[in-house]
Amino acid sequence: MSRLLHLVELGIPLHHRFSNSQAAISERRVVLVGITEDGITGWGEAAPYPGYTPETVEEVWEALTATGGGVFDGDRSGIPATASAALGQARTDLAARRDGIPLWSYLGGSGRPSMVCAAIGLQESPDLLAARVEQMVEAGARQVKIKIEPGRDVDHLRAVRERFPSLTVAADANGSYRPGDPSLAELDDLSMAYLEQPLPAGDLEGHAGLRRHGVTPICLDEPATTAEAVERIIEEQAADLVSLKPGILGPAPTLRLIEMLSSAGVGVKIGGLVETSVGRAHALALASRPSVSYTDLVPPRWLLAADPSPDAWEVVDGRMFPLDERGLEVRTGEAPVSGCVSRTADFAL
C-alpha cells in the first residue's frame, strides 16, 4: 500500500484584526496535514493559537517533519496537541472518504446543521462593537460570542443587546476576571446565552461559585484539554457547558468527551481555532452530534482573506451544514491561497 504525508504551512491575513484578553492576531498561521493512500487523500489541520495553545507553528512543523512522517503509526504523545489532532483528523477523513460516507456519518453525527455563531474580538468602544456585530448579522449570523475583559464588557454588551434584541448573545472573557469583580454581577443581568471562561482556567471552585450564585450559564473552555481535566470540571460542578476544541483534542478524544459530558448532564459546545475550511469541516461534523448545544463557528471566508476551499459552505437561514460524502476539495495551488503558502513537505509513510 502506497501512503504519503503532505504538509502545507499557510500564513493567511485576516479581514479584521482579532483580539482577546490574551493576544491579538492579524494573520492566521496553520499547517494542513494530508494523508494519501492509494490515490485517496484525507485532510487535517494543526492550528496553534497564540496565547491559547502552548505550541507554535514552528514547533508543529518540526514535530511533523522530524521523523519524516514516522509519527503516523507511532506514539504521538510527545508531539504538540494540535499536530496530533491534525494527524487524527487526516486519518479519520481518509477513512470516511475510503468508505464513501460523509465525515459526520463516520463520526456518528446526525448531519444536522449548526447555527452560525460569530466570535467577535475585543473592540475599543460599544459603537465599534455594535458595528462589527451588524456586519456579522448582515452576513447571516444568528448568534454572536463577544470577547470581553474588565473595562470592555458591560457597556459594550448592553449596546449590542439594545441594538439587536432578538440576537442570541454570549460573552467570552478568556479568564480575565477574578472572583468578586463587581462587573460579574452586572454581566449576569444581560440575559446572555452563556458566559465563557470568566475566571482563570485553574479556578474550578470559583466557577462553581458563580454557577451557584448567578443566573447566566457558565461555559468552560481553556481547562477542557484532556479527559482528566473534563472529569474534574464535572466533579467540581464548575460548568453548565463545556467547549471542546477538536483542533486540540482530535476526533476520537472529542467523541469520548461528548459522551462523558452528555452522560453527566453537562452541555457541549464545539469550538474553533480560527481555522481554514479543513479544520472547520471536522468541527462541523462533530457539532452534528445530537448532544451538542452550541458552536462558535462561521464560514472561514468571513474571517480569512484566503482559504484552500473557499466555497465549501453557504449560510442557509443562519445555519451551516456539514459536508456530504464528497468531502472537502483542498486546493493550495490556486490564487489567492497559493500566495499564502509558506512551505511544503512530502514524506513516504
One Martini backbone bead per residue (centre of mass of N, CA, C, O) as a GRO file, in nm:
protein
  349
    1MET     BB    1   0.093   0.038   0.026
    2SER     BB    2   0.051   0.364  -0.054
    3ARG     BB    3   0.198   0.640   0.147
    4LEU     BB    4   0.132   0.991   0.225
    5LEU     BB    5   0.273   1.300   0.345
    6HIS     BB    6   0.124   1.628   0.377
    7LEU     BB    7   0.262   1.963   0.397
    8VAL     BB    8   0.107   2.293   0.477
    9GLU     BB    9   0.198   2.620   0.512
   10LEU     BB   10   0.006   2.896   0.641
   11GLY     BB   11  -0.038   3.265   0.577
   12ILE     BB   12  -0.332   3.437   0.671
   13PRO     BB   13  -0.510   3.698   0.638
   14LEU     BB   14  -0.716   3.908   0.801
   15HIS     BB   15  -0.977   4.119   0.777
   16HIS     BB   16  -0.958   4.133   1.099
   17ARG     BB   17  -0.849   4.208   1.382
   18PHE     BB   18  -0.789   3.972   1.655
   19SER     BB   19  -0.912   4.002   1.996
   20ASN     BB   20  -0.805   3.931   2.325
   21SER     BB   21  -0.682   3.903   2.651
   22GLN     BB   22  -0.409   3.749   2.522
   23ALA     BB   23  -0.442   3.832   2.203
   24ALA     BB   24  -0.325   3.951   1.870
   25ILE     BB   25  -0.437   3.909   1.526
   26SER     BB   26  -0.363   3.926   1.148
   27GLU     BB   27  -0.265   3.621   1.127
   28ARG     BB   28  -0.298   3.283   0.998
   29ARG     BB   29  -0.123   3.003   1.126
   30VAL     BB   30  -0.089   2.689   0.950
   31VAL     BB   31  -0.120   2.318   0.919
   32LEU     BB   32  -0.154   2.103   0.669
   33VAL     BB   33  -0.278   1.756   0.668
   34GLY     BB   34  -0.195   1.489   0.448
   35ILE     BB   35  -0.335   1.161   0.356
   36THR     BB   36  -0.224   0.912   0.124
   37GLU     BB   37  -0.419   0.636  -0.020
   38ASP     BB   38  -0.455   0.518  -0.316
   39GLY     BB   39  -0.555   0.828  -0.410
   40ILE     BB   40  -0.651   0.906  -0.118
   41THR     BB   41  -0.741   1.207   0.069
   42GLY     BB   42  -0.679   1.324   0.393
   43TRP     BB   43  -0.770   1.595   0.627
   44GLY     BB   44  -0.589   1.827   0.835
   45GLU     BB   45  -0.540   2.068   1.126
   46ALA     BB   46  -0.289   2.284   1.247
   47ALA     BB   47  -0.393   2.550   1.502
   48PRO     BB   48  -0.215   2.736   1.663
   49TYR     BB   49  -0.274   2.971   1.937
   50PRO     BB   50  -0.203   3.262   2.052
   51GLY     BB   51  -0.232   3.234   2.406
   52TYR     BB   52  -0.357   2.922   2.410
   53THR     BB   53  -0.141   2.755   2.292
   54PRO     BB   54   0.182   2.639   2.359
   55GLU     BB   55   0.231   2.611   2.068
   56THR     BB   56   0.383   2.639   1.757
   57VAL     BB   57   0.431   2.621   1.427
   58GLU     BB   58   0.726   2.536   1.443
   59GLU     BB   59   0.675   2.291   1.633
   60VAL     BB   60   0.486   2.143   1.447
   61TRP     BB   61   0.672   2.111   1.205
   62GLU     BB   62   0.900   1.963   1.350
   63ALA     BB   63   0.732   1.718   1.446
   64LEU     BB   64   0.632   1.629   1.148
   65THR     BB   65   0.948   1.618   1.025
   66ALA     BB   66   1.160   1.466   1.206
   67THR     BB   67   1.050   1.155   1.098
   68GLY     BB   68   0.915   1.153   0.816
   69GLY     BB   69   0.620   1.059   0.940
   70GLY     BB   70   0.647   0.842   1.183
   71VAL     BB   71   0.400   0.940   1.368
   72PHE     BB   72   0.160   0.790   1.247
   73ASP     BB   73   0.221   0.487   1.393
   74GLY     BB   74   0.302   0.607   1.654
   75ASP     BB   75   0.378   0.784   1.925
   76ARG     BB   76   0.207   1.111   1.999
   77SER     BB   77   0.268   1.225   2.296
   78GLY     BB   78   0.531   1.420   2.211
   79ILE     BB   79   0.342   1.599   2.053
   80PRO     BB   80   0.160   1.835   1.971
   81ALA     BB   81  -0.173   1.862   1.991
   82THR     BB   82  -0.235   1.982   1.705
   83ALA     BB   83  -0.075   1.768   1.550
   84SER     BB   84  -0.226   1.519   1.650
   85ALA     BB   85  -0.507   1.612   1.558
   86ALA     BB   86  -0.441   1.629   1.253
   87LEU     BB   87  -0.377   1.330   1.216
   88GLY     BB   88  -0.654   1.230   1.311
   89GLN     BB   89  -0.818   1.377   1.096
   90ALA     BB   90  -0.689   1.256   0.843
   91ARG     BB   91  -0.760   0.962   0.907
   92THR     BB   92  -1.068   1.004   0.926
   93ASP     BB   93  -1.115   1.124   0.647
   94LEU     BB   94  -1.000   0.887   0.490
   95ALA     BB   95  -1.200   0.671   0.592
   96ALA     BB   96  -1.458   0.809   0.487
   97ARG     BB   97  -1.375   0.817   0.188
   98ARG     BB   98  -1.330   0.513   0.153
   99ASP     BB   99  -1.642   0.452   0.240
  100GLY     BB  100  -1.837   0.682   0.117
  101ILE     BB  101  -1.881   0.887   0.361
  102PRO     BB  102  -1.955   1.107   0.571
  103LEU     BB  103  -1.796   1.241   0.833
  104TRP     BB  104  -2.040   1.258   1.024
  105SER     BB  105  -2.111   0.956   1.002
  106TYR     BB  106  -1.842   0.837   1.102
  107LEU     BB  107  -1.891   1.016   1.386
  108GLY     BB  108  -2.210   0.990   1.464
  109GLY     BB  109  -2.384   1.183   1.329
  110SER     BB  110  -2.678   1.364   1.183
  111GLY     BB  111  -2.637   1.623   0.974
  112ARG     BB  112  -2.692   1.864   1.115
  113PRO     BB  113  -2.703   2.184   1.158
  114SER     BB  114  -2.540   2.490   1.239
  115MET     BB  115  -2.530   2.765   1.404
  116VAL     BB  116  -2.424   3.068   1.345
  117CYS     BB  117  -2.124   3.185   1.526
  118ALA     BB  118  -1.978   3.489   1.604
  119ALA     BB  119  -1.660   3.575   1.678
  120ILE     BB  120  -1.574   3.871   1.869
  121GLY     BB  121  -1.354   4.090   1.923
  122LEU     BB  122  -1.212   4.329   2.069
  123GLN     BB  123  -1.343   4.656   2.145
  124GLU     BB  124  -1.313   4.993   2.214
  125SER     BB  125  -1.628   5.029   2.158
  126PRO     BB  126  -1.964   4.999   2.146
  127ASP     BB  127  -1.995   5.101   1.852
  128LEU     BB  128  -1.789   4.910   1.720
  129LEU     BB  129  -1.925   4.651   1.806
  130ALA     BB  130  -2.203   4.695   1.675
  131ALA     BB  131  -2.087   4.712   1.387
  132ARG     BB  132  -1.966   4.425   1.382
  133VAL     BB  133  -2.227   4.274   1.436
  134GLU     BB  134  -2.379   4.376   1.189
  135GLN     BB  135  -2.203   4.234   0.982
  136MET     BB  136  -2.275   3.944   1.078
  137VAL     BB  137  -2.581   3.963   1.045
  138GLU     BB  138  -2.580   4.033   0.740
  139ALA     BB  139  -2.430   3.753   0.671
  140GLY     BB  140  -2.613   3.540   0.892
  141ALA     BB  141  -2.604   3.572   1.188
  142ARG     BB  142  -2.770   3.452   1.507
  143GLN     BB  143  -2.493   3.448   1.660
  144VAL     BB  144  -2.283   3.567   1.940
  145LYS     BB  145  -1.932   3.596   2.049
  146ILE     BB  146  -1.794   3.808   2.297
  147LYS     BB  147  -1.520   3.972   2.369
  148ILE     BB  148  -1.390   4.022   2.702
  149GLU     BB  149  -1.306   4.270   2.961
  150PRO     BB  150  -1.209   4.471   3.182
  151GLY     BB  151  -1.374   4.769   3.053
  152ARG     BB  152  -1.490   4.558   2.811
  153ASP     BB  153  -1.835   4.495   2.862
  154VAL     BB  154  -2.118   4.604   2.963
  155ASP     BB  155  -2.158   4.838   2.758
  156HIS     BB  156  -2.108   4.668   2.508
  157LEU     BB  157  -2.337   4.457   2.550
  158ARG     BB  158  -2.572   4.657   2.578
  159ALA     BB  159  -2.554   4.770   2.289
  160VAL     BB  160  -2.626   4.503   2.154
  161ARG     BB  161  -2.892   4.443   2.294
  162GLU     BB  162  -3.039   4.707   2.194
  163ARG     BB  163  -2.987   4.661   1.877
  164PHE     BB  164  -3.025   4.319   1.924
  165PRO     BB  165  -3.280   4.167   2.082
  166SER     BB  166  -3.289   3.872   1.907
  167LEU     BB  167  -3.006   3.803   1.971
  168THR     BB  168  -2.768   3.571   2.034
  169VAL     BB  169  -2.574   3.614   2.338
  170ALA     BB  170  -2.227   3.594   2.414
  171ALA     BB  171  -1.939   3.553   2.639
  172ASP     BB  172  -1.566   3.601   2.641
  173ALA     BB  173  -1.292   3.629   2.886
  174ASN     BB  174  -1.033   3.448   2.911
  175GLY     BB  175  -0.978   3.478   3.235
  176SER     BB  176  -0.996   3.813   3.326
  177TYR     BB  177  -1.122   3.749   3.600
  178ARG     BB  178  -1.223   3.784   3.942
  179PRO     BB  179  -1.335   3.717   4.223
  180GLY     BB  180  -1.572   3.981   4.296
  181ASP     BB  181  -1.626   4.120   4.049
  182PRO     BB  182  -1.873   4.350   3.981
  183SER     BB  183  -1.920   4.284   3.674
  184LEU     BB  184  -2.045   4.000   3.704
  185ALA     BB  185  -2.324   4.096   3.802
  186GLU     BB  186  -2.388   4.269   3.550
  187LEU     BB  187  -2.370   4.038   3.342
  188ASP     BB  188  -2.613   3.875   3.473
  189ASP     BB  189  -2.832   4.104   3.345
  190LEU     BB  190  -2.805   4.028   3.005
  191SER     BB  191  -2.923   3.762   2.890
  192MET     BB  192  -2.729   3.527   2.833
  193ALA     BB  193  -2.645   3.222   2.716
  194TYR     BB  194  -2.332   3.270   2.802
  195LEU     BB  195  -2.029   3.242   3.008
  196GLU     BB  196  -1.693   3.242   2.914
  197GLN     BB  197  -1.430   3.220   3.099
  198PRO     BB  198  -1.407   3.433   3.349
  199LEU     BB  199  -1.189   3.264   3.482
  200PRO     BB  200  -0.938   3.101   3.546
  201ALA     BB  201  -0.874   2.778   3.461
  202GLY     BB  202  -0.801   2.673   3.772
  203ASP     BB  203  -1.093   2.796   3.886
  204LEU     BB  204  -1.333   2.587   3.973
  205GLU     BB  205  -1.451   2.701   4.234
  206GLY     BB  206  -1.532   2.978   4.120
  207HIS     BB  207  -1.726   2.870   3.903
  208ALA     BB  208  -1.915   2.724   4.096
  209GLY     BB  209  -2.001   2.984   4.242
  210LEU     BB  210  -2.129   3.124   3.999
  211ARG     BB  211  -2.348   2.910   3.959
  212ARG     BB  212  -2.486   2.937   4.242
  213HIS     BB  213  -2.525   3.280   4.223
  214GLY     BB  214  -2.621   3.269   3.931
  215VAL     BB  215  -2.784   3.274   3.589
  216THR     BB  216  -2.557   3.239   3.402
  217PRO     BB  217  -2.420   3.031   3.209
  218ILE     BB  218  -2.132   2.825   3.236
  219CYS     BB  219  -1.836   2.824   3.040
  220LEU     BB  220  -1.577   2.597   2.954
  221ASP     BB  221  -1.239   2.584   2.797
  222GLU     BB  222  -0.929   2.589   2.873
  223PRO     BB  223  -0.943   2.315   3.065
  224ALA     BB  224  -1.056   2.128   2.805
  225THR     BB  225  -0.783   1.910   2.715
  226THR     BB  226  -0.878   1.659   2.891
  227ALA     BB  227  -1.027   1.404   3.048
  228GLU     BB  228  -0.936   1.479   3.335
  229ALA     BB  229  -1.033   1.774   3.326
  230VAL     BB  230  -1.334   1.711   3.273
  231GLU     BB  231  -1.379   1.547   3.527
  232ARG     BB  232  -1.328   1.786   3.719
  233ILE     BB  233  -1.554   1.966   3.623
  234ILE     BB  234  -1.776   1.771   3.703
  235GLU     BB  235  -1.706   1.729   4.005
  236GLU     BB  236  -1.719   2.057   4.065
  237GLN     BB  237  -1.953   2.193   3.918
  238ALA     BB  238  -1.827   2.433   3.701
  239ALA     BB  239  -2.045   2.363   3.459
  240ASP     BB  240  -2.296   2.385   3.201
  241LEU     BB  241  -2.059   2.421   2.984
  242VAL     BB  242  -1.846   2.270   2.727
  243SER     BB  243  -1.562   2.346   2.537
  244LEU     BB  244  -1.469   2.181   2.240
  245LYS     BB  245  -1.153   2.123   2.060
  246PRO     BB  246  -1.066   1.940   1.789
  247GLY     BB  247  -0.783   2.093   1.728
  248ILE     BB  248  -0.671   1.958   2.009
  249LEU     BB  249  -0.799   1.665   2.060
  250GLY     BB  250  -0.949   1.530   1.842
  251PRO     BB  251  -1.179   1.305   1.745
  252ALA     BB  252  -1.190   1.075   1.959
  253PRO     BB  253  -1.176   1.248   2.221
  254THR     BB  254  -1.425   1.418   2.157
  255LEU     BB  255  -1.629   1.188   2.162
  256ARG     BB  256  -1.580   1.100   2.455
  257LEU     BB  257  -1.653   1.380   2.584
  258ILE     BB  258  -1.938   1.403   2.487
  259GLU     BB  259  -2.037   1.153   2.643
  260MET     BB  260  -1.950   1.236   2.926
  261LEU     BB  261  -2.117   1.499   2.944
  262SER     BB  262  -2.394   1.385   2.876
  263SER     BB  263  -2.406   1.182   3.117
  264ALA     BB  264  -2.371   1.442   3.328
  265GLY     BB  265  -2.551   1.693   3.217
  266VAL     BB  266  -2.355   1.845   3.020
  267GLY     BB  267  -2.290   2.069   2.805
  268VAL     BB  268  -2.208   2.122   2.446
  269LYS     BB  269  -1.931   2.272   2.275
  270ILE     BB  270  -1.808   2.368   1.955
  271GLY     BB  271  -1.484   2.476   1.879
  272GLY     BB  272  -1.255   2.707   1.747
  273LEU     BB  273  -0.926   2.841   1.575
  274VAL     BB  274  -0.932   2.994   1.319
  275GLU     BB  275  -0.978   2.824   1.064
  276THR     BB  276  -1.001   2.656   0.807
  277SER     BB  277  -1.191   2.435   0.626
  278VAL     BB  278  -1.062   2.188   0.746
  279GLY     BB  279  -1.127   2.230   1.049
  280ARG     BB  280  -1.430   2.299   1.004
  281ALA     BB  281  -1.527   2.022   0.905
  282HIS     BB  282  -1.475   1.873   1.173
  283ALA     BB  283  -1.646   2.049   1.361
  284LEU     BB  284  -1.922   2.010   1.213
  285ALA     BB  285  -1.940   1.707   1.235
  286LEU     BB  286  -1.942   1.705   1.553
  287ALA     BB  287  -2.184   1.915   1.585
  288SER     BB  288  -2.403   1.686   1.484
  289ARG     BB  289  -2.431   1.592   1.745
  290PRO     BB  290  -2.705   1.573   1.951
  291SER     BB  291  -2.549   1.697   2.229
  292VAL     BB  292  -2.503   1.961   2.080
  293SER     BB  293  -2.568   2.312   2.141
  294TYR     BB  294  -2.296   2.463   2.046
  295THR     BB  295  -2.119   2.719   1.866
  296ASP     BB  296  -1.822   2.916   1.701
  297LEU     BB  297  -1.917   2.914   1.381
  298VAL     BB  298  -1.788   3.003   1.057
  299PRO     BB  299  -1.710   3.090   0.766
  300PRO     BB  300  -1.384   3.143   0.686
  301ARG     BB  301  -1.431   3.387   0.481
  302TRP     BB  302  -1.514   3.592   0.708
  303LEU     BB  303  -1.195   3.599   0.818
  304LEU     BB  304  -1.042   3.514   0.556
  305ALA     BB  305  -0.858   3.601   0.263
  306ALA     BB  306  -0.810   3.283   0.250
  307ASP     BB  307  -0.877   2.944   0.102
  308PRO     BB  308  -0.869   2.600   0.016
  309SER     BB  309  -1.216   2.617   0.045
  310PRO     BB  310  -1.421   2.879  -0.022
  311ASP     BB  311  -1.706   2.702  -0.118
  312ALA     BB  312  -1.813   2.503   0.111
  313TRP     BB  313  -2.013   2.739   0.229
  314GLU     BB  314  -2.352   2.816   0.293
  315VAL     BB  315  -2.577   3.028   0.431
  316VAL     BB  316  -2.882   2.889   0.581
  317ASP     BB  317  -3.074   3.032   0.789
  318GLY     BB  318  -2.813   3.053   0.988
  319ARG     BB  319  -2.670   2.790   0.855
  320MET     BB  320  -2.451   2.495   0.873
  321PHE     BB  321  -2.345   2.227   0.682
  322PRO     BB  322  -2.227   1.942   0.658
  323LEU     BB  323  -2.062   1.741   0.468
  324ASP     BB  324  -2.052   1.527   0.230
  325GLU     BB  325  -1.908   1.246   0.073
  326ARG     BB  326  -1.698   1.426  -0.089
  327GLY     BB  327  -1.595   1.644   0.070
  328LEU     BB  328  -1.298   1.822   0.069
  329GLU     BB  329  -1.159   2.057  -0.153
  330VAL     BB  330  -0.812   2.092  -0.169
  331ARG     BB  331  -0.653   2.416  -0.260
  332THR     BB  332  -0.305   2.547  -0.281
  333GLY     BB  333  -0.239   2.634  -0.607
  334GLU     BB  334  -0.444   2.873  -0.582
  335ALA     BB  335  -0.569   3.164  -0.616
  336PRO     BB  336  -0.488   3.320  -0.320
  337VAL     BB  337  -0.358   3.085  -0.142
  338SER     BB  338  -0.079   3.049  -0.280
  339GLY     BB  339   0.032   3.325  -0.144
  340CYS     BB  340   0.022   3.165   0.163
  341VAL     BB  341   0.257   2.979   0.110
  342SER     BB  342   0.548   2.890   0.293
  343ARG     BB  343   0.545   2.559   0.298
  344THR     BB  344   0.656   2.224   0.202
  345ALA     BB  345   0.589   1.861   0.246
  346ASP     BB  346   0.705   1.516   0.173
  347PHE     BB  347   0.615   1.172   0.273
  348ALA     BB  348   0.685   0.855   0.329
  349LEU     BB  349   0.501   0.586   0.518
   0.00000   0.00000   0.00000
